[in-house]
Amino acid sequence: MTVVARRATFRIEPRYVIVLATFLATFTAYVERVGFSIAFTDLAKEAGIDESVKGTVLSAFYWGYALSQIPGGWAAQQYGGRIMLLLCFASWSLVSILTPTNARHTLAIIFARVCIGVAQGFLIPAVHTVLSQWIPPHERARAVSLTTSGMYLGSASAMLVLPWVASITGSASLLTVVGGLGLAWLVLWLLVGRDIPHRETVIPLSTMDRPASGSKGRPGPTPYRRMMSSPAVWAIVVNNFSFHYAFYVIMNWLPTYFNHVLKVELNSLGGAKTVPYLVMFLMSNVGGWAGDWLITRRRSPVGAARKVVNTLGFVSSAAALMLMPGAGASGVGYGVAVTTLTLGCLGFSRGGFSVNHMDIAPKYAGMVMGISNTAGTVSGVIGVAVTGYILDAFGGADNVMGWYTAHAVSAAVCGQAMLVFNVFARGERLFD
């Protein structure tokens, strides 16, 4: 008797490789953002650059980032997510490496940051275009949540590792290090990244979800007028605005909050300062899995599943926001805990609104994401500025009532977002 030995084979589904690669893309992009902030803060201090100039340099990225969201969605739709991600990473990585390390070359650095912002503005629309092509509806929430959670893990990892790298090789070297990481991801994407044969094809959950049999080749004209008049699209835009309003307020004012409310320097907490972002990374994935579980195990309609996750995330984050100002009387540990709770709940909500554009407009997911992410970027600028004005109106950051008022605004923004989404969001395909 002859025994035929069969070689064991292990095969990873191509769509899982795509999800992992896009996760690493957002991870790497956010390592770059934190890396530049760390590097330029040190370089500006050495060069004697004042705070207003430093703020202008640090904000330059976001102006470029906001300008390229909608063009990024259009380009990904027309030319495919793969090529746009290649161009995105090649551009920002090379500009990062070439950025002047003399902080006194302010105009050149501002120009470089605007260029990097423009390049990275193509990232999220392109990623969502790729995912809308590869991922079936019942896996979208966890795929998108995993991909976007790379932002938070990247930020936390950079906060832990890059200061140590800077202490060994110098702060200026971080610009080359993060640029090198971007080029490394570029090589990975050249190896594994691809669009599926027809860019408009969406992997179906059932035959009812298949695109029309005649839809072949390049997508037709984008239905801009229908999109901009659709309540379902505006529900996504409003929720993206609200999410980033609360998130950017916390992220940008966190050092001031710890210093004036908790009476401790954030940098003195060591690894503990990354805990809120690590929990946000975890909860973002929990929200995605919860949404897909409702669809596959509880047989919930797609729209209902998105609304449940979105509601839980925004309501709980609004409540947690109102706990933060009173943390000063309870100690640093409590302050870290409620900050972690707030960001964790915000992360959970991403299993709702941030997936929904792929439900209603899978062919135009990059464009809808570009529109909503523009609102999200602008909201960060508005929220950070409004919080500053509120604190000044109450006499400064030492007045806890100023923090209560600022956080009440953020909580109200989250609350109205939940209501808008529950009323106007849809789960079925609206745009073919």
C-alpha positions as CSV (number, residue, x, y, z in Angstrom):
1,M,0.0,0.0,0.0
2,T,1.3,3.4,-1.0
3,V,0.9,6.2,1.4
4,V,0.7,9.6,-0.4
5,A,1.7,12.4,1.9
6,R,0.0,15.7,1.1
7,R,1.8,18.9,1.9
8,A,-0.2,21.0,4.3
9,T,-1.0,24.3,2.9
10,F,-2.0,27.5,4.8
11,R,-3.7,30.2,2.8
12,I,-4.8,33.6,4.1
13,E,-7.9,35.0,2.4
14,P,-6.8,37.9,0.1
15,R,-9.2,40.3,1.7
16,Y,-7.7,39.7,5.1
17,V,-4.3,40.6,3.7
18,I,-5.8,43.8,2.3
19,V,-7.3,44.7,5.7
20,L,-4.0,44.1,7.5
21,A,-2.1,46.2,4.9
22,T,-4.6,49.1,5.2
23,F,-4.3,48.9,9.0
24,L,-0.6,49.2,8.8
25,A,-1.1,52.2,6.4
26,T,-3.1,54.2,9.0
27,F,-0.7,53.0,11.7
28,T,2.3,54.4,9.8
29,A,0.6,57.6,8.8
30,Y,-0.1,58.4,12.5
31,V,3.4,57.5,13.6
32,E,4.5,60.2,11.1
33,R,2.2,62.8,12.6
34,V,3.3,62.2,16.1
35,G,6.9,61.8,15.0
36,F,6.9,65.3,13.5
37,S,5.3,66.8,16.5
38,I,7.9,65.3,18.8
39,A,10.8,66.3,16.5
40,F,9.7,69.9,15.8
41,T,8.9,70.6,19.4
42,D,12.5,69.8,20.3
43,L,14.0,71.5,17.3
44,A,11.9,74.7,17.9
45,K,13.0,74.8,21.5
46,E,16.6,74.6,20.5
47,A,16.2,77.3,17.9
48,G,14.2,79.6,20.3
49,I,11.0,79.6,18.1
50,D,8.1,81.2,19.9
51,E,4.8,79.4,20.5
52,S,2.7,81.2,17.9
53,V,5.1,80.2,15.1
54,K,5.3,76.7,16.4
55,G,1.5,76.5,16.4
56,T,1.4,77.7,12.8
57,V,3.9,75.0,11.7
58,L,2.0,72.3,13.6
59,S,-1.3,73.3,12.1
60,A,-0.1,73.6,8.5
61,F,-0.6,69.8,8.0
62,Y,-4.3,70.0,8.7
63,W,-4.9,72.8,6.1
64,G,-3.4,70.5,3.4
65,Y,-5.2,67.5,4.8
66,A,-8.6,69.2,4.7
67,L,-8.1,70.5,1.1
68,S,-7.4,67.0,-0.4
69,Q,-10.1,64.9,1.1
70,I,-12.7,65.3,-1.6
71,P,-10.2,65.3,-4.5
72,G,-8.8,62.1,-2.9
73,G,-12.2,60.5,-2.9
74,W,-12.7,61.4,-6.6
75,A,-9.2,60.2,-7.6
76,A,-9.6,56.9,-5.8
77,Q,-13.0,56.3,-7.4
78,Q,-11.6,57.1,-10.9
79,Y,-8.2,55.5,-10.8
80,G,-8.5,52.9,-8.0
81,G,-7.4,52.8,-4.4
82,R,-4.2,50.9,-5.0
83,I,-2.5,53.5,-7.2
84,M,-3.6,56.4,-5.0
85,L,-2.2,54.8,-1.9
86,L,1.1,54.3,-3.7
87,L,1.2,57.9,-4.7
88,C,0.1,59.0,-1.2
89,F,2.9,57.1,0.6
90,A,5.6,57.9,-2.0
91,S,4.8,61.6,-1.7
92,W,4.6,62.1,2.0
93,S,7.5,59.8,2.8
94,L,9.9,61.6,0.4
95,V,8.8,65.0,1.6
96,S,9.3,63.9,5.2
97,I,12.9,62.8,4.5
98,L,13.6,66.1,2.7
99,T,12.0,68.4,5.3
100,P,14.6,70.9,6.7
101,T,15.8,70.1,10.2
102,N,16.7,73.7,11.0
103,A,13.6,75.0,12.7
104,R,14.4,78.6,11.6
105,H,13.6,77.6,8.0
106,T,10.0,78.2,8.9
107,L,8.5,78.8,5.5
108,A,10.1,75.7,4.0
109,I,8.9,73.6,6.9
110,I,5.3,75.0,6.6
111,F,5.4,74.2,2.9
112,A,6.6,70.7,3.6
113,R,3.8,70.1,6.2
114,V,1.1,71.4,3.8
115,C,2.4,69.0,1.1
116,I,2.4,66.1,3.5
117,G,-1.1,67.0,4.6
118,V,-2.3,67.1,1.0
119,A,-0.7,63.7,0.4
120,Q,-2.1,62.1,3.5
121,G,-5.5,63.5,2.7
122,F,-5.7,60.9,-0.1
123,L,-5.2,58.1,2.5
124,I,-8.6,57.6,4.1
125,P,-10.7,57.9,0.9
126,A,-8.4,55.5,-0.9
127,V,-8.5,53.0,2.0
128,H,-12.2,53.1,2.1
129,T,-12.4,52.6,-1.7
130,V,-10.3,49.5,-1.5
131,L,-12.2,48.1,1.5
132,S,-15.6,48.7,-0.2
133,Q,-14.4,46.6,-3.1
134,W,-13.0,43.7,-1.1
135,I,-15.2,43.4,2.0
136,P,-18.7,42.0,2.1
137,P,-21.4,43.9,4.1
138,H,-21.4,41.5,7.1
139,E,-17.6,42.0,7.6
140,R,-17.4,45.7,6.9
141,A,-17.8,47.0,10.5
142,R,-14.9,45.0,11.9
143,A,-12.7,45.6,8.8
144,V,-13.2,49.3,8.8
145,S,-12.8,49.5,12.6
146,L,-9.5,47.5,12.5
147,T,-8.2,49.6,9.7
148,T,-9.0,52.9,11.4
149,S,-7.8,51.7,14.8
150,G,-4.3,51.8,13.4
151,M,-4.5,55.5,13.9
152,Y,-4.7,55.1,17.7
153,L,-2.2,52.3,18.0
154,G,0.2,54.2,15.8
155,S,-0.2,57.3,18.0
156,A,0.3,55.4,21.2
157,S,3.3,53.5,19.8
158,A,4.9,56.6,18.5
159,M,4.5,58.3,21.9
160,L,6.3,55.4,23.6
161,V,9.0,54.6,21.1
162,L,10.0,57.8,19.2
163,P,11.2,59.8,22.2
164,W,13.6,56.9,23.0
165,V,14.8,56.9,19.4
166,A,15.3,60.7,19.5
167,S,17.4,60.4,22.7
168,I,19.8,58.1,20.8
169,T,19.9,59.5,17.3
170,G,18.7,63.1,17.8
171,S,15.3,64.7,17.2
172,A,16.1,65.6,13.6
173,S,16.5,62.0,12.7
174,L,12.8,61.3,13.4
175,L,11.9,62.9,10.1
176,T,14.0,60.4,8.3
177,V,12.8,57.5,10.4
178,V,9.1,58.1,9.8
179,G,9.8,58.7,6.1
180,G,11.6,55.4,6.0
181,L,8.7,53.7,7.6
182,G,6.4,55.1,4.9
183,L,8.7,53.8,2.2
184,A,8.7,50.4,3.9
185,W,4.9,50.3,3.8
186,L,5.1,51.3,0.1
187,V,7.1,48.2,-0.7
188,L,4.6,46.1,1.2
189,W,1.7,47.6,-0.8
190,L,3.5,47.0,-4.1
191,L,3.7,43.3,-3.1
192,V,0.1,42.7,-1.8
193,G,-2.1,45.7,-2.7
194,R,-4.4,45.5,-5.7
195,D,-7.8,46.5,-6.9
196,I,-10.2,43.7,-7.8
197,P,-10.8,43.3,-11.6
198,H,-13.6,45.8,-11.8
199,R,-13.3,48.7,-9.4
200,E,-17.0,49.1,-9.1
201,T,-17.6,45.5,-8.1
202,V,-18.5,44.9,-4.5
203,I,-18.2,41.4,-2.8
204,P,-21.9,40.6,-2.1
205,L,-23.5,39.3,1.1
206,S,-26.2,37.8,-1.1
207,T,-27.4,37.8,-4.7
208,M,-29.6,40.8,-3.7
209,D,-26.5,42.8,-3.0
210,R,-24.9,42.2,-6.4
211,P,-24.2,45.1,-8.7
212,A,-26.3,45.4,-11.9
213,S,-25.1,42.9,-14.5
214,G,-24.3,45.6,-17.0
215,S,-22.0,47.6,-14.7
216,K,-18.6,46.9,-16.1
217,G,-15.5,49.0,-16.5
218,R,-14.9,52.4,-15.1
219,P,-17.6,54.0,-12.9
220,G,-19.9,56.5,-14.5
221,P,-20.4,60.1,-13.4
222,T,-20.6,60.6,-9.7
223,P,-24.2,61.5,-8.6
224,Y,-23.0,64.6,-6.7
225,R,-26.4,66.3,-6.6
226,R,-28.1,63.2,-5.2
227,M,-25.4,62.7,-2.7
228,M,-25.4,66.3,-1.4
229,S,-29.2,66.2,-1.1
230,S,-29.4,62.8,0.6
231,P,-30.2,62.9,4.4
232,A,-28.4,59.6,4.8
233,V,-25.2,61.1,3.5
234,W,-25.6,64.2,5.7
235,A,-26.1,61.9,8.7
236,I,-22.6,60.4,8.1
237,V,-21.2,63.9,7.6
238,V,-22.7,65.2,10.8
239,N,-21.4,62.2,12.8
240,N,-17.9,62.5,11.4
241,F,-17.9,66.2,12.3
242,S,-19.1,65.4,15.8
243,F,-16.8,62.5,16.4
244,H,-13.7,64.6,15.5
245,Y,-14.9,67.6,17.3
246,A,-14.9,65.7,20.6
247,F,-11.7,63.7,19.7
248,Y,-9.6,66.7,18.6
249,V,-10.7,68.7,21.7
250,I,-9.5,65.9,24.0
251,M,-6.3,65.2,22.0
252,N,-5.2,68.8,21.7
253,W,-6.2,70.0,25.2
254,L,-5.2,66.9,27.1
255,P,-1.8,68.3,28.3
256,T,-3.5,71.5,29.5
257,Y,-6.3,69.4,31.2
258,F,-3.7,67.3,33.1
259,N,-1.6,70.3,34.0
260,H,-4.5,72.6,35.3
261,V,-7.2,70.2,36.4
262,L,-5.2,67.2,37.6
263,K,-2.2,69.2,38.6
264,V,0.3,66.9,36.9
265,E,2.5,67.1,33.7
266,L,1.3,64.7,31.1
267,N,4.8,63.7,30.2
268,S,5.6,62.7,33.8
269,L,3.1,59.8,33.5
270,G,5.4,57.8,31.3
271,G,3.6,54.9,29.6
272,A,0.4,55.7,31.4
273,K,-0.2,58.6,29.0
274,T,-0.7,56.1,26.1
275,V,-3.4,54.1,27.9
276,P,-6.4,56.2,26.6
277,Y,-5.2,55.7,23.0
278,L,-4.6,52.0,23.5
279,V,-8.1,51.5,24.9
280,M,-9.5,53.6,22.0
281,F,-7.7,51.1,19.6
282,L,-9.2,48.2,21.4
283,M,-12.7,49.6,21.7
284,S,-12.8,50.7,18.0
285,N,-12.3,47.0,17.1
286,V,-14.9,45.9,19.7
287,G,-17.4,48.3,18.1
288,G,-16.7,46.8,14.7
289,W,-17.1,43.2,15.9
290,A,-20.3,44.2,17.8
291,G,-21.9,45.6,14.6
292,D,-21.0,42.6,12.5
293,W,-22.2,40.2,15.3
294,L,-25.6,42.0,15.3
295,I,-25.9,41.4,11.5
296,T,-24.6,37.8,11.4
297,R,-25.8,36.3,14.7
298,R,-28.8,38.4,15.6
299,R,-30.0,38.9,12.0
300,S,-30.4,42.6,12.6
301,P,-30.9,44.8,9.5
302,V,-27.6,46.5,8.5
303,G,-29.1,50.0,9.3
304,A,-30.3,48.9,12.7
305,A,-26.9,47.4,13.6
306,R,-25.1,50.6,12.7
307,K,-27.5,52.7,14.7
308,V,-27.2,50.5,17.9
309,V,-23.4,50.7,17.9
310,N,-23.4,54.4,17.0
311,T,-25.9,55.2,19.8
312,L,-24.0,53.3,22.5
313,G,-20.8,54.9,21.5
314,F,-22.0,58.5,21.4
315,V,-24.3,58.4,24.4
316,S,-21.6,56.9,26.6
317,S,-18.9,59.2,25.4
318,A,-21.1,62.2,26.0
319,A,-21.7,61.0,29.6
320,A,-17.9,60.4,30.1
321,L,-17.0,63.8,28.8
322,M,-19.0,65.4,31.7
323,L,-17.0,63.3,34.2
324,M,-13.6,64.6,33.1
325,P,-13.8,68.2,34.5
326,G,-14.6,67.0,38.1
327,A,-11.7,64.6,38.1
328,G,-9.3,67.0,39.9
329,A,-10.9,66.3,43.3
330,S,-10.5,62.5,42.8
331,G,-6.8,62.3,41.8
332,V,-4.7,61.5,38.7
333,G,-5.8,57.9,38.5
334,Y,-9.4,58.8,38.2
335,G,-8.5,61.5,35.6
336,V,-6.7,58.9,33.4
337,A,-9.6,56.5,33.9
338,V,-12.3,58.9,32.7
339,T,-10.2,60.1,29.8
340,T,-9.7,56.5,28.8
341,L,-13.4,55.9,29.1
342,T,-14.2,58.9,26.9
343,L,-11.9,57.9,24.1
344,G,-12.8,54.2,24.4
345,C,-16.5,55.1,23.9
346,L,-15.7,57.3,21.0
347,G,-13.7,54.5,19.4
348,F,-16.7,52.1,19.9
349,S,-18.9,54.5,17.8
350,R,-16.7,54.0,14.7
351,G,-18.5,50.7,14.2
352,G,-21.6,52.8,13.3
353,F,-21.2,56.0,11.3
354,S,-17.8,55.4,9.9
355,V,-18.9,52.1,8.1
356,N,-22.2,53.4,6.8
357,H,-20.9,55.1,3.7
358,M,-19.9,51.6,2.4
359,D,-23.5,50.4,3.0
360,I,-25.3,53.2,1.1
361,A,-22.7,54.0,-1.6
362,P,-20.1,51.2,-2.0
363,K,-19.2,52.3,-5.5
364,Y,-18.6,55.9,-4.2
365,A,-17.3,55.0,-0.7
366,G,-14.1,57.0,-1.2
367,M,-16.0,60.1,-2.3
368,V,-18.5,60.0,0.6
369,M,-15.7,59.4,3.0
370,G,-13.8,62.4,1.5
371,I,-16.8,64.7,2.0
372,S,-17.4,63.5,5.6
373,N,-13.7,63.5,6.5
374,T,-13.4,67.1,5.3
375,A,-16.1,68.0,7.8
376,G,-14.2,66.0,10.5
377,T,-11.0,67.8,9.8
378,V,-12.7,71.3,9.9
379,S,-14.5,70.4,13.1
380,G,-11.1,69.8,14.8
381,V,-10.0,73.3,14.0
382,I,-13.3,74.7,15.2
383,G,-13.5,72.6,18.4
384,V,-10.0,73.3,19.5
385,A,-10.5,77.1,19.0
386,V,-13.9,77.2,20.6
387,T,-12.6,75.4,23.7
388,G,-9.8,78.0,24.0
389,Y,-12.3,80.8,23.8
390,I,-14.5,79.2,26.5
391,L,-11.6,78.7,28.9
392,D,-10.5,82.3,28.4
393,A,-14.1,83.5,29.0
394,F,-13.9,81.8,32.4
395,G,-10.6,83.3,33.4
396,G,-8.3,80.5,32.2
397,A,-7.7,76.8,32.4
398,D,-7.6,76.7,36.2
399,N,-11.4,77.4,36.4
400,V,-13.2,74.1,36.4
401,M,-16.4,75.7,35.3
402,G,-14.7,76.6,32.0
403,W,-13.9,72.9,31.5
404,Y,-17.5,71.9,32.4
405,T,-18.8,74.3,29.8
406,A,-16.3,73.3,27.1
407,H,-17.1,69.6,27.7
408,A,-20.8,70.3,27.8
409,V,-20.5,71.7,24.3
410,S,-18.6,68.5,23.1
411,A,-21.2,66.3,24.9
412,A,-24.1,68.2,23.2
413,V,-22.4,67.8,19.8
414,C,-22.1,64.0,20.4
415,G,-25.8,63.9,21.5
416,Q,-27.2,65.6,18.5
417,A,-25.0,63.4,16.2
418,M,-26.6,60.3,17.7
419,L,-30.1,61.7,17.1
420,V,-29.4,62.7,13.5
421,F,-28.0,59.3,12.8
422,N,-30.9,57.5,14.3
423,V,-33.4,59.5,12.3
424,F,-31.7,59.8,8.9
425,A,-29.2,57.0,8.5
426,R,-30.0,54.1,6.1
427,G,-28.5,50.6,5.8
428,E,-29.4,49.7,2.2
429,R,-27.6,50.7,-1.0
430,L,-28.8,54.1,-2.2
431,F,-26.3,54.9,-4.9
432,D,-25.3,52.6,-7.8
